Amino acid sequence: MDIAKYITTAVILTSIFGEIEQKWIIYAGGIVSISLTLGIGLWLVRDKEKKGR
C-alpha cells in the first residue's frame, strides 16, 4: 500500500514540475498504477487477517 502512496506523490510532482504537454497520459497511468497497487495491498492485508483468526 505504501507503493500506491509513492506513485501518487510521483504523479503529482511530475504534473506540477514536468513540462509535458499531454498530462492526461500521466494521470491515466497514475490512476491505473495506484488502483492496481492499492488493490493488491488491500488484498494482501485482508488475506493476513483471515489467516490470523
SELODREN-346010 format. One record per residue: residue number from 1; residue in three letters; x, y, z of N, C-alpha, C in turn. Coordinates in pm, whole numbers, plus 50000, padded with zeros to 5 digits. Layout:
<rs>
<NUM,"ALA",<X,Y,Z>,<X,Y,Z>,<X,Y,Z>>
...
</rs>
This chain:
<rs>
<1,"MET",<50083,49881,50000>,<50000,50000,50000>,<50088,50125,50000>>
<2,"ASP",<50208,50113,50053>,<50299,50228,50050>,<50339,50263,49908>>
<3,"ILE",<50347,50163,49823>,<50384,50188,49684>,<50280,50277,49618>>
<4,"ALA",<50153,50256,49649>,<50046,50341,49593>,<50065,50486,49635>>
<5,"LYS",<50108,50508,49759>,<50132,50645,49804>,<50251,50709,49731>>
<6,"TYR",<50355,50630,49708>,<50472,50682,49636>,<50437,50716,49492>>
<7,"ILE",<50357,50632,49428>,<50316,50659,49291>,<50231,50786,49286>>
<8,"THR",<50141,50802,49382>,<50058,50923,49388>,<50146,51047,49400>>
<9,"THR",<50245,51042,49486>,<50337,51155,49502>,<50413,51182,49373>>
<10,"ALA",<50459,51078,49307>,<50533,51095,49182>,<50446,51155,49073>>
<11,"VAL",<50321,51112,49063>,<50231,51166,48961>,<50203,51314,48987>>
<12,"ILE",<50178,51349,49112>,<50150,51488,49145>,<50271,51576,49118>>
<13,"LEU",<50390,51532,49161>,<50510,51612,49139>,<50545,51623,48990>>
<14,"THR",<50525,51515,48917>,<50553,51519,48774>,<50459,51616,48703>>
<15,"SER",<50333,51616,48743>,<50238,51706,48678>,<50265,51852,48714>>
<16,"ILE",<50319,51876,48832>,<50348,52014,48873>,<50477,52063,48808>>
<17,"PHE",<50583,51985,48816>,<50715,52030,48771>,<50748,51990,48628>>
<18,"GLY",<50681,51889,48577>,<50711,51842,48441>,<50651,51933,48336>>
<19,"GLU",<50718,51942,48225>,<50670,52025,48116>,<50619,51936,48004>>
<20,"ILE",<50528,51848,48040>,<50470,51754,47945>,<50339,51813,47894>>
<21,"GLU",<50321,51809,47763>,<50202,51868,47704>,<50078,51783,47727>>
<22,"GLN",<50093,51654,47724>,<49978,51565,47740>,<49978,51506,47881>>
<23,"LYS",<49930,51584,47974>,<49931,51540,48114>,<49830,51430,48141>>
<24,"TRP",<49733,51414,48054>,<49633,51310,48076>,<49696,51171,48075>>
<25,"ILE",<49806,51155,48001>,<49875,51025,47998>,<49933,50995,48137>>
<26,"ILE",<49991,51095,48199>,<50046,51076,48334>,<49934,51044,48432>>
<27,"TYR",<49823,51118,48423>,<49712,51094,48515>,<49650,50956,48493>>
<28,"ALA",<49631,50917,48368>,<49571,50787,48340>,<49662,50673,48387>>
<29,"GLY",<49790,50683,48356>,<49884,50581,48402>,<49896,50577,48553>>
<30,"GLY",<49893,50694,48614>,<49899,50702,48760>,<49778,50640,48826>>
<31,"ILE",<49660,50670,48772>,<49537,50614,48829>,<49536,50462,48818>>
<32,"VAL",<49578,50411,48704>,<49582,50265,48686>,<49683,50202,48782>>
<33,"SER",<49802,50260,48790>,<49906,50206,48879>,<49866,50214,49025>>
<34,"ILE",<49808,50327,49064>,<49765,50344,49203>,<49656,50244,49238>>
<35,"SER",<49557,50231,49149>,<49448,50137,49175>,<49499,49994,49187>>
<36,"LEU",<49589,49958,49098>,<49642,49822,49099>,<49722,49793,49226>>
<37,"THR",<49815,49881,49260>,<49897,49856,49379>,<49817,49866,49508>>
<38,"LEU",<49722,49957,49514>,<49637,49969,49632>,<49549,49845,49647>>
<39,"GLY",<49493,49799,49536>,<49408,49679,49540>,<49486,49557,49586>>
<40,"ILE",<49605,49539,49533>,<49687,49424,49573>,<49726,49436,49721>>
<41,"GLY",<49761,49556,49764>,<49797,49576,49904>,<49681,49546,49998>>
<42,"LEU",<49563,49593,49963>,<49446,49565,50047>,<49410,49417,50046>>
<43,"TRP",<49428,49353,49932>,<49400,49209,49924>,<49497,49130,50012>>
<44,"LEU",<49623,49170,50012>,<49721,49100,50096>,<49693,49122,50244>>
<45,"VAL",<49652,49241,50282>,<49620,49268,50422>,<49497,49187,50464>>
<46,"ARG",<49398,49180,50377>,<49276,49104,50407>,<49309,48956,50422>>
<47,"ASP",<49398,48907,50337>,<49437,48766,50341>,<49506,48734,50473>>
<48,"LYS",<49590,48822,50524>,<49659,48800,50651>,<49560,48800,50768>>
<49,"GLU",<49459,48888,50761>,<49361,48896,50870>,<49277,48769,50876>>
<50,"LYS",<49245,48711,50762>,<49166,48586,50760>,<49245,48472,50824>>
<51,"LYS",<49374,48463,50793>,<49456,48354,50846>,<49480,48370,50995>>
<52,"GLY",<49478,48492,51044>,<49505,48519,51185>,<49387,48485,51276>>
<53,"ARG",<49271,48468,51221>,<49151,48443,51305>,<49140,48302,51345>>
</rs>
